[in-house]
């Protein structure tokens, strides 16, 4: 079965597959508008330490809020993907495909000729009820250190009152409230960084052909000079109005766009700002696997993004069986962090800004776990190895200072926890986060055996100080 991944999509959209390397001479005092200068931008410490961000997909697609929950990205037959697309934010494209399940739903619910952009009236009205401080408080309580909001998705509708007029769709609806500005203020007020998503490659107001295949994705990335000027102007408007910490682009960018100038101006305004790899150019600060992760420690910083369910935008028909379980969500975060990644976890609000109970439940559970175990997650670095597994043990590692955190991914089978291939010095202290006092331990050959039982249901963490040596089996 052929599988569809965002990595494939980005390669088709022209993204570089190579990891850029930083110039050893360090950052310049001022960035010039050329790739050699931009590549000297170092990874800001805040992003490396953050580990958890919240992605928000919110827009006109939140009104119909419908997609066939066919499965996670990468687990659906690529030949069927676009006709049974589980991404609710792709609703406009899905209803352009007359054989799709979304088109059949749209015709039965609204009428075959009901224009997608008519959803703007309800979205604008409902979004007036939204309380951005509630989001900021929730996201901060979970432990997130940054938020990324979709300012313009592929449908071309902007969540801020842009003064840049769409040159091809004069009747494009405009937002009645500055959603980007209101959330930015609330997020920063809660002590988090703010990032802005922008669909730079796809804009369905400029391109009416539907995407039915992967080749269509490449062929429908808008390349006109008219669109390049439009997208450039949008990025400058977003930077001028909101001073984002992250420029999070999606699915490429027009080749004639002035990205070297945009990036240099951005970095000169904020030396600790970042750009992702989805512009499809020679420079980026981090890579963005989607509904996937790397198998080993990756030196270049990365960020895995995914929805809590199969969709990023709110999908009213997603049920518990489509949403990641709390224990799997915690395991996912631990695994990503152990390999030098961040998790950008998406919520898809309703038009009025409310977040479904099942999504809230997952966020609250994750936040409660992090309140106890976050010491081994936030502000950590990868250890010399991320993972050790055998028939009985499944461990992930992080490091902070002179301590190593061993995350026990599954419950104990006996009265002790075995950490394979780890050798501790005589004076080592072993603790379990969330439990008082030190634990007894012994060295059993190549393995560290700790006198504690892990009953689950969520990942447990051992703090080992000083950092142990590693033994590797032949």
C-alpha positions as CSV (number, residue, x, y, z in Angstrom):
1,X,0.0,0.0,0.0
2,X,1.4,3.4,-1.0
3,X,1.3,5.8,2.0
4,X,1.0,9.6,2.0
5,X,3.2,11.6,4.3
6,X,3.8,15.3,4.7
7,X,7.5,14.6,4.1
8,X,6.5,13.2,0.6
9,X,4.3,16.2,0.1
10,X,7.0,18.7,1.0
11,X,9.5,17.0,-1.3
12,X,7.0,17.4,-4.2
13,X,6.4,21.0,-3.2
14,X,10.2,21.6,-3.6
15,X,11.3,21.4,0.0
16,X,14.9,20.6,0.7
17,X,15.5,17.2,2.1
18,X,19.0,18.0,3.4
19,X,19.5,19.2,6.9
20,X,21.2,22.7,6.9
21,X,24.2,23.1,9.0
22,X,25.1,26.2,11.0
23,X,28.2,28.2,10.1
24,X,30.8,27.5,12.7
25,X,31.8,31.1,13.0
26,X,28.5,32.0,14.7
27,X,25.7,34.4,14.0
28,X,26.3,37.7,12.3
29,X,25.5,41.0,14.1
30,X,23.1,41.8,11.3
31,X,21.6,39.3,8.9
32,X,21.9,40.0,5.2
33,X,19.3,39.0,2.6
34,X,21.3,35.9,1.3
35,X,21.3,32.3,2.3
36,X,25.0,32.2,3.5
37,X,24.1,34.9,6.1
38,X,20.8,33.3,7.1
39,X,22.4,29.8,7.6
40,X,24.4,31.3,10.4
41,X,21.3,31.7,12.5
42,X,21.6,29.5,15.6
43,X,18.8,27.6,17.2
44,X,17.3,29.7,20.0
45,X,17.6,28.0,23.4
46,X,13.9,28.7,24.2
47,X,12.7,26.5,21.4
48,X,15.1,23.7,22.2
49,X,13.9,23.8,25.9
50,X,10.2,24.2,25.1
51,X,9.4,20.6,24.1
52,X,5.6,21.2,23.9
53,X,3.6,23.6,21.7
54,X,0.0,23.9,20.8
55,X,-1.1,24.1,17.2
56,X,-4.6,25.6,16.5
57,X,-6.5,25.0,13.2
58,X,-9.5,27.3,13.2
59,X,-11.3,28.8,10.3
60,X,-14.3,28.6,7.9
61,X,-13.9,24.8,7.8
62,X,-14.8,24.8,11.5
63,X,-18.4,25.5,10.5
64,X,-19.1,22.4,8.4
65,X,-16.6,20.5,10.6
66,X,-16.9,17.4,8.6
67,X,-14.4,14.8,7.2
68,X,-14.5,11.1,6.8
69,X,-12.4,9.7,9.8
70,X,-10.5,7.3,7.5
71,X,-7.3,7.1,9.5
72,X,-4.1,8.9,10.4
73,X,-1.8,10.4,7.8
74,X,0.5,7.7,6.5
75,X,-1.9,4.9,7.4
76,X,-4.4,5.5,4.6
77,X,-4.0,4.2,1.0
78,X,-2.6,7.2,-0.9
79,X,-4.7,6.4,-3.9
80,X,-7.8,7.0,-1.8
81,X,-6.5,9.7,0.5
82,X,-8.0,12.9,-1.1
83,X,-11.4,11.3,-1.7
84,X,-11.7,10.3,1.9
85,X,-9.5,13.0,3.4
86,X,-9.8,12.9,7.2
87,X,-8.5,16.5,7.4
88,X,-11.6,18.7,8.0
89,X,-9.5,21.8,7.2
90,X,-9.3,20.4,3.6
91,X,-13.1,20.6,3.3
92,X,-13.2,23.0,0.3
93,X,-10.8,20.8,-1.7
94,X,-12.8,17.7,-0.6
95,X,-16.1,19.0,-1.9
96,X,-14.5,20.0,-5.2
97,X,-14.0,16.2,-5.8
98,X,-17.5,15.1,-6.8
99,X,-16.8,11.5,-5.9
100,X,-15.7,12.2,-2.4
101,X,-17.6,11.4,0.8
102,X,-17.4,15.1,1.8
103,X,-19.1,16.2,-1.4
104,X,-21.9,13.8,-0.8
105,X,-22.3,15.1,2.7
106,X,-22.1,18.7,1.6
107,X,-24.8,18.2,-1.1
108,X,-27.1,16.4,1.3
109,X,-26.6,18.9,4.1
110,X,-26.3,22.3,2.5
111,X,-27.0,21.7,-1.2
112,X,-24.7,21.0,-4.1
113,X,-24.4,24.6,-5.1
114,X,-23.9,26.0,-1.6
115,X,-20.7,28.1,-1.8
116,X,-18.0,27.3,0.8
117,X,-17.3,31.0,1.5
118,X,-20.9,31.5,2.8
119,X,-19.7,29.8,6.0
120,X,-17.9,33.1,6.7
121,X,-21.1,34.7,8.1
122,X,-21.5,32.1,10.7
123,X,-17.9,31.8,11.6
124,X,-17.6,35.6,12.0
125,X,-20.7,35.7,14.2
126,X,-19.7,32.7,16.3
127,X,-16.1,33.7,16.8
128,X,-17.3,36.9,18.5
129,X,-18.2,34.7,21.5
130,X,-14.6,33.4,21.9
131,X,-12.6,34.1,25.0
132,X,-8.9,34.0,24.0
133,X,-7.8,34.1,27.7
134,X,-9.5,30.7,28.2
135,X,-7.3,29.1,25.5
136,X,-4.2,30.8,26.9
137,X,-4.9,29.6,30.4
138,X,-5.7,26.0,29.3
139,X,-2.6,25.8,27.1
140,X,-0.3,27.2,29.8
141,X,-1.8,24.8,32.4
142,X,-0.9,21.9,30.1
143,X,2.7,23.0,30.1
144,X,2.9,24.4,26.5
145,X,5.5,27.1,26.0
146,X,4.4,28.2,22.6
147,X,1.3,28.4,20.4
148,X,1.0,28.4,16.6
149,X,-2.2,29.7,15.0
150,X,-3.4,29.2,11.4
151,X,-3.6,32.7,10.1
152,X,-4.5,31.7,6.6
153,X,-5.1,28.1,5.6
154,X,-5.4,26.7,2.0
155,X,-8.9,28.3,1.5
156,X,-7.3,31.8,1.6
157,X,-9.5,33.2,4.4
158,X,-7.4,35.3,6.9
159,X,-8.0,35.3,10.6
160,X,-6.8,38.9,10.8
161,X,-8.3,42.0,9.2
162,X,-5.7,42.2,6.4
163,X,-5.3,45.4,4.4
164,X,-3.8,43.4,1.5
165,X,-6.6,42.9,-1.0
166,X,-6.9,39.5,-2.7
167,X,-6.3,40.4,-6.4
168,X,-8.3,37.4,-7.9
169,X,-11.3,37.1,-5.5
170,X,-12.7,40.6,-4.8
171,X,-15.6,39.0,-2.9
172,X,-13.4,37.1,-0.5
173,X,-15.0,37.5,3.0
174,X,-13.1,39.3,5.7
175,X,-13.0,38.5,9.3
176,X,-15.0,40.7,11.7
177,X,-12.6,40.4,14.6
178,X,-8.8,40.3,14.9
179,X,-8.5,36.7,16.0
180,X,-4.7,36.6,15.4
181,X,-4.2,39.8,17.5
182,X,-6.5,38.7,20.3
183,X,-4.8,35.3,20.7
184,X,-1.3,36.8,20.4
185,X,-2.0,39.1,23.3
186,X,-3.5,36.4,25.5
187,X,-0.7,33.9,24.7
188,X,2.0,36.4,25.5
189,X,0.1,37.5,28.6
190,X,0.3,33.9,29.8
191,X,4.1,33.8,29.3
192,X,4.2,31.7,26.1
193,X,5.7,32.5,22.7
194,X,3.5,33.0,19.7
195,X,4.0,31.5,16.3
196,X,2.0,32.1,13.1
197,X,1.1,29.5,10.5
198,X,0.5,30.6,6.9
199,X,-0.3,28.5,3.8
200,X,2.3,29.8,1.5
201,X,2.1,27.2,-1.3
202,X,-1.6,26.4,-1.6
203,X,-4.3,29.1,-1.9
204,X,-7.6,27.9,-3.4
205,X,-8.7,31.4,-4.2
206,X,-5.9,31.6,-6.8
207,X,-6.1,27.9,-7.9
208,X,-9.5,26.3,-8.5
209,X,-8.3,22.9,-9.7
210,X,-8.9,20.3,-6.9
211,X,-6.1,18.2,-5.4
212,X,-6.8,14.6,-6.1
213,X,-3.3,13.1,-6.3
214,X,0.1,13.9,-4.9
215,X,1.1,15.2,-8.3
216,X,-1.7,17.7,-8.0
217,X,-0.2,19.1,-4.9
218,X,3.0,20.0,-6.7
219,X,1.1,21.3,-9.7
220,X,-1.3,23.5,-7.7
221,X,1.4,25.3,-5.6
222,X,0.7,28.9,-6.9
223,X,3.7,30.3,-8.7
224,X,2.4,33.5,-10.3
225,X,4.2,36.8,-9.5
226,X,0.8,38.2,-8.5
227,X,0.5,35.5,-5.7
228,X,4.2,35.9,-4.7
229,X,3.6,39.6,-4.1
230,X,0.4,38.8,-2.2
231,X,2.0,36.2,0.1
232,X,5.1,38.4,0.7
233,X,2.8,41.3,1.7
234,X,0.9,39.0,4.1
235,X,4.1,37.9,5.8
236,X,5.2,41.5,6.3
237,X,1.8,42.5,7.6
238,X,1.9,39.6,10.1
239,X,5.4,40.5,11.2
240,X,4.6,44.2,11.5
241,X,1.4,43.7,13.4
242,X,2.1,40.7,15.7
243,X,5.9,40.2,16.0
244,X,5.7,36.4,15.9
245,X,8.4,34.2,17.3
246,X,7.9,31.5,14.7
247,X,7.1,31.7,11.0
248,X,5.4,28.4,10.3
249,X,4.8,28.1,6.6
250,X,3.1,25.2,4.8
251,X,3.5,23.3,1.5
252,X,6.2,25.4,-0.2
253,X,6.2,29.0,-1.4
254,X,6.2,30.8,-4.8
255,X,9.7,30.7,-6.3
256,X,9.7,34.4,-6.9
257,X,8.8,35.2,-3.3
258,X,11.3,37.4,-1.5
259,X,12.1,35.0,1.3
260,X,15.8,36.0,1.7
261,X,14.6,39.5,2.5
262,X,11.7,38.3,4.7
263,X,13.9,36.0,6.7
264,X,16.7,38.6,7.2
265,X,14.2,41.2,8.3
266,X,12.6,38.7,10.6
267,X,15.8,37.7,12.3
268,X,17.0,41.3,12.6
269,X,13.8,42.1,14.5
270,X,14.0,39.0,16.7
271,X,17.3,37.1,16.9
272,X,15.4,34.3,18.7
273,X,12.8,33.9,16.0
274,X,12.6,30.7,13.9
275,X,11.4,29.6,10.5
276,X,10.3,26.1,9.7
277,X,11.4,23.9,6.7
278,X,8.1,24.1,4.7
279,X,9.1,27.2,2.7
280,X,11.0,24.9,0.5
281,X,14.3,26.9,0.6
282,X,17.9,26.4,1.5
283,X,17.6,27.5,5.1
284,X,15.4,26.5,8.0
285,X,15.7,26.2,11.8
286,X,13.8,23.0,12.3
287,X,12.1,20.2,10.4
288,X,8.4,19.2,10.8
289,X,7.4,15.6,10.4
290,X,3.6,15.2,10.5
291,X,1.9,12.4,12.2
292,X,5.3,10.8,12.3
293,X,8.6,11.0,14.2
294,X,12.3,10.1,13.8
295,X,13.5,6.8,15.0
296,X,16.8,7.9,16.5
297,X,18.3,11.1,18.0
298,X,18.5,13.7,15.3
299,X,21.0,16.5,15.8
300,X,19.1,19.1,13.8
301,X,16.1,20.3,15.9
302,X,12.8,18.9,14.8
303,X,9.1,19.3,15.7
304,X,6.5,16.6,15.2
305,X,3.0,17.9,14.6
306,X,-0.3,16.1,14.7
307,X,-3.9,16.4,15.7
308,X,-5.4,14.8,18.7
309,X,-7.6,12.9,16.3
310,X,-7.2,12.2,12.6
311,X,-7.9,15.8,11.7
312,X,-6.4,19.2,12.5
313,X,-9.6,21.2,12.0
314,X,-12.6,20.4,14.2
315,X,-14.4,17.3,12.9
316,X,-17.8,16.9,14.5
317,X,-18.0,13.1,13.8
318,X,-14.7,12.2,15.4
319,X,-15.3,10.0,18.4
320,X,-13.1,8.5,21.2
321,X,-12.0,5.8,18.8
322,X,-10.5,8.4,16.5
323,X,-8.6,10.3,19.2
324,X,-5.3,9.4,20.6
325,X,-5.5,7.8,24.1
326,X,-4.0,9.6,27.0
327,X,-1.4,7.0,27.7
328,X,-0.3,6.9,24.0
329,X,-0.1,10.7,24.0
330,X,2.2,10.8,26.9
331,X,4.3,8.0,25.4
332,X,4.5,10.0,22.2
333,X,5.7,13.2,23.9
334,X,8.4,11.2,25.8
335,X,9.6,9.4,22.7
336,X,9.9,12.7,20.7
337,X,11.7,14.6,23.4
338,X,14.2,11.8,23.9
339,X,15.2,12.2,20.3
340,X,15.7,16.0,20.3
341,X,12.2,16.8,19.1
342,X,9.3,19.0,20.2
343,X,5.6,18.0,20.0
344,X,3.3,20.5,18.3
345,X,0.0,19.2,19.5
346,X,-3.1,20.4,17.6
347,X,-6.5,21.4,18.8
348,X,-9.4,22.1,16.5
349,X,-11.9,24.5,18.1
350,X,-15.6,24.9,17.1
351,X,-16.6,28.2,15.4
352,X,-17.3,29.8,18.8
353,X,-13.9,28.9,20.1
354,X,-15.0,26.2,22.4
355,X,-12.8,23.1,22.5
356,X,-14.5,19.7,22.6
357,X,-14.6,17.8,25.9
358,X,-12.6,14.9,24.5
359,X,-9.8,17.2,23.3
360,X,-9.9,19.0,26.7
361,X,-9.6,15.7,28.5
362,X,-6.5,14.7,26.6
363,X,-4.9,18.1,27.3
364,X,-5.8,18.1,31.0
365,X,-4.5,14.6,31.5
366,X,-1.2,15.5,29.7
367,X,-0.9,18.6,31.9
368,X,-1.4,16.6,35.1
369,X,1.3,14.2,34.1
370,X,3.7,16.9,33.2
371,X,3.1,18.7,36.5
372,X,4.8,15.7,38.1
373,X,7.2,14.5,35.4
374,X,8.0,17.7,33.5
375,X,11.3,18.0,35.3
376,X,12.5,15.2,33.0
377,X,11.0,16.8,29.9
378,X,11.4,20.5,29.9
379,X,14.8,22.1,29.5
380,X,16.4,18.7,28.9
381,X,18.8,17.4,26.2
382,X,19.0,14.0,24.6
383,X,21.3,11.6,26.4
384,X,23.9,9.5,24.5
385,X,21.1,7.2,23.6
386,X,17.3,7.7,23.4
387,X,16.0,4.2,23.7
388,X,16.7,0.8,25.1
389,X,14.3,-2.1,24.5
390,X,14.1,-5.8,25.1
391,X,11.4,-8.3,25.9
392,X,10.7,-6.9,29.3
393,X,12.0,-3.3,29.3
394,X,11.1,-0.3,27.1
395,X,12.9,2.9,28.3
396,X,13.5,6.4,26.9
397,X,16.2,8.8,28.2
398,X,16.7,12.5,28.6
399,X,19.4,14.4,30.4
400,X,19.5,17.6,32.5
401,X,22.7,18.8,34.3
402,X,24.3,15.7,35.8
403,X,21.1,13.7,36.0
404,X,19.6,11.2,33.5
405,X,15.9,10.5,33.4
406,X,14.9,7.0,32.5
407,X,11.2,7.0,31.4
408,X,9.6,3.6,31.9
409,X,7.2,3.1,29.1
410,X,5.3,0.1,30.3
411,X,4.3,-1.3,33.8
412,X,6.6,-3.6,35.7
413,X,6.1,-7.3,35.6
414,X,7.6,-7.8,39.1
415,X,8.6,-5.8,42.1
416,X,11.5,-4.0,40.4
417,X,12.3,-2.0,37.3
418,X,15.2,-3.1,35.1
419,X,17.0,-0.5,33.0
420,X,19.1,-2.5,30.5
421,X,22.6,-1.5,29.5
422,X,23.1,1.2,32.1
423,X,25.9,1.1,34.7
424,X,25.6,3.3,37.8
425,X,28.5,4.5,40.0
426,X,28.6,3.4,43.7
427,X,27.3,6.8,45.0
428,X,24.4,7.0,42.6
429,X,21.0,8.2,43.8
430,X,17.9,7.0,42.1
431,X,14.5,8.6,42.6
432,X,11.1,8.1,41.0
433,X,9.4,11.4,40.1
434,X,6.2,11.9,42.1
435,X,7.4,9.7,44.9
436,X,9.3,10.9,48.0
437,X,12.7,9.6,48.9
438,X,15.4,7.6,47.3
439,X,15.1,4.1,45.9
440,X,17.3,1.0,46.5
441,X,19.1,-0.2,43.5
442,X,21.7,-2.7,42.4
443,X,23.9,-3.5,39.5
444,X,23.0,-6.8,37.9
445,X,25.7,-7.3,35.3
446,X,25.0,-4.8,32.6
447,X,21.6,-3.8,33.9
448,X,20.5,-1.3,36.6
449,X,17.8,-2.9,38.7
450,X,15.7,-0.4,40.8
451,X,13.7,-1.5,43.8
452,X,10.4,0.0,42.8
453,X,7.2,-1.2,41.0
454,X,5.6,0.7,38.2
455,X,1.8,0.0,38.0
456,X,0.9,2.4,35.2
457,X,-1.3,3.5,33.5
458,X,1.1,6.2,32.4
459,X,4.8,6.5,31.9
460,X,6.9,6.6,35.0
461,X,10.3,8.4,35.3
462,X,13.4,7.5,37.3
463,X,15.9,10.2,38.0
464,X,19.5,8.9,38.1
465,X,22.2,11.1,39.6
466,X,25.0,11.4,38.7
467,X,24.5,10.5,35.0
468,X,25.3,6.9,34.5
469,X,27.6,5.3,32.0
470,X,26.1,3.4,29.1
471,X,26.9,-0.2,28.3
472,X,26.0,-1.4,24.8
473,X,25.5,-5.1,24.0
474,X,27.5,-6.6,21.1
